[in-house]
Amino acid sequence: MLQTSIGLKREFTTDGDAYFVLEIGMDPETRVSIVEPDMNTLLTNLPEYLTTIIQTQILIDQPAKEDAQ
């Protein structure tokens, strides 16, 4: 089972414009941060982001065949 965390933050530029930061992952070395100024775009693309991140994490966590022998 893949264990992870997901966090969503609203932050502001120096000009006062809001943007959203979606952070996925518990490990700081492999955590993914997605920055998007539009919440609707972020939510629309979320399934694609999650699919890519999960597939990548599965590939990273799988032992090489020679390691398993």
PyMOL commands that set and color helices and strands:
alter all, ss='L'
color gray80, all
select helices_A, chain A and resi 39-61+65-68
alter helices_A, ss='H'
color red, helices_A
select strands_A, chain A and resi 6-12+18-24+32-36
alter strands_A, ss='S'
color yellow, strands_A
deselect
rebuild
show_as cartoon
